[in-house]
């Protein structure tokens, strides 16, 4: 089996495990982790997490407060943990469901 085929299978399996749909968005988000504060931009968001473009390094498990600023909705805050670090961004796991906040911000996620 080729390397490309293995990568495709791994990506397909990873996508199959996702329970919450993602929405590609480019929102500003302030990430506060301890005494550190960063202004970053989202790659995508779901009811349980978000990925942001990396400019800063945070360790897996680091608690953070994410302060989202959607361009066409109300700002909202959510506590989160750094879930994973990828070459294309930091993945955060929300400590609570934000589906209602996403609805209020005008960003409904596909089911």
ChimeraX attribute file (.defattr): number of C-alpha atoms within 10 A of each C-alpha:
attribute: neighborCount
match mode: 1-to-1
recipient: residues
	/A:1	5
	/A:2	7
	/A:3	8
	/A:4	9
	/A:5	10
	/A:6	11
	/A:7	11
	/A:8	12
	/A:9	12
	/A:10	12
	/A:11	11
	/A:12	11
	/A:13	11
	/A:14	10
	/A:15	11
	/A:16	9
	/A:17	8
	/A:18	9
	/A:19	11
	/A:20	14
	/A:21	14
	/A:22	19
	/A:23	16
	/A:24	13
	/A:25	16
	/A:26	17
	/A:27	18
	/A:28	18
	/A:29	21
	/A:30	18
	/A:31	21
	/A:32	17
	/A:33	17
	/A:34	10
	/A:35	5
	/A:36	8
	/A:37	14
	/A:38	13
	/A:39	13
	/A:40	18
	/A:41	21
	/A:42	21
	/A:43	21
	/A:44	18
	/A:45	23
	/A:46	22
	/A:47	21
	/A:48	18
	/A:49	22
	/A:50	24
	/A:51	25
	/A:52	23
	/A:53	17
	/A:54	18
	/A:55	13
	/A:56	11
	/A:57	9
	/A:58	16
	/A:59	12
	/A:60	14
	/A:61	13
	/A:62	13
	/A:63	20
	/A:64	23
	/A:65	19
	/A:66	23
	/A:67	17
	/A:68	21
	/A:69	18
	/A:70	19
	/A:71	12
	/A:72	10
	/A:73	15
	/A:74	13
	/A:75	16
	/A:76	16
	/A:77	15
	/A:78	17
	/A:79	16
	/A:80	24
	/A:81	21
	/A:82	21
	/A:83	18
	/A:84	15
	/A:85	17
	/A:86	10
	/A:87	7
	/A:88	12
	/A:89	19
	/A:90	23
	/A:91	24
	/A:92	25
	/A:93	22
	/A:94	22
	/A:95	15
	/A:96	12
	/A:97	14
	/A:98	17
	/A:99	15
	/A:100	12
	/A:101	18
	/A:102	20
	/A:103	12
	/A:104	14
	/A:105	18
	/A:106	14
	/A:107	17
	/A:108	15
	/A:109	16
	/A:110	9
	/A:111	7
